[in-house]
């Protein structure tokens, strides 16, 4: 027996903590609400659905392009110079990751193929903001973790790892291989951060 | 239990209906987890886990330890991403006051987590130990065991636990409904007051 999913909790549950107005709410809303749904296009559902065949495969993209002049085909997005420009802009962000352990690197490679698959739907929404003044920002919202959040994530991880390093040193000693491994790891993250800042 | 304001997890968003993270949020959580995975084993050991939870919440050392013991269901001394993910969902549900919703939607995994010895039954002492995760008051928990321990064995089996989550969810929705009605009533009274003032101004 499941509850009716149409029952939506009140908006008050959106607010965290004390509910005070926080200047960072704007960034959080842009990031978090962007993840909830792909349908940011404000298009009527019928207009989107008529472009999909029975198997759910998108067809007749040119018709969609004619109806909505500012949007481009999903397939064309990959060849579009605009995504390449975006990739160039965001490339410095990716470079620091190349020196990291293999696991994240493999994850990123896996993610790249997934991101290519996701690109059509995300790029179409990016194209919708083609004439928006914050184009790069919105593109980033679609495909990447926003820069402020990325920095926050790394800084927080560094703080946690530095505290862990102190525990390692006091618990198992400075010369233990785990302590040294952690120290090297932290140095690697700091080096990548500094490299990123210098670019 | 509170998430530190401005911490990375604080910016993640839990779906209000299903109490889970979106794919994109999970993706960034994976990235975060890998940043903390110092030794490249796709796990966090107890030290890393302690410092992570200590940094992002206001939990005490003892509480962090028992949370780790709960999540380390294989008793290997490390927790993987699955356990990390469910912990983050619990933290966010607590932060967003969605505890009842979360318990209702994910009663089975929560039951399995609380069933520390694997006997498919939860004792009151165990539940009391972990009630801080779900914001359940001590008295409320005692009443829960009295009302829902149908078999009378001082333990909750899964069906009894599920009944509790349904009841709790129902109570939560009624509370929300009552609050909404109260707010509407206050709004109406305010509007009536304003209309009355306008009429008085008009005549005088």
Interface residues (C-beta under 8 A of the other chain):
Chain A: X1 X3 X5 X7 X8 X9 X10 X13 X14 X16 X17 X22 X24 X27 X28 X31 X32 X33 X34 X35 X36 X101 X102 X103 X104 X107 X111 X145 X149 X152 X153 X154 X156 X157 X159 X160 X161 X163 X164 X167 X168 X171 X178 X181 X182 X185 X189
Chain B: X2 X3 X5 X6 X7 X8 X10 X11 X12 X13 X15 X16 X17 X18 X22 X23 X24 X25 X27 X28 X30 X31 X32 X34 X35 X36 X37 X38 X39 X40 X42 X47 X48 X50 X51 X52 X54 X55 X56 X95 X96 X97 X98 X101 X104 X166 X169 X173 X176 X179 X180
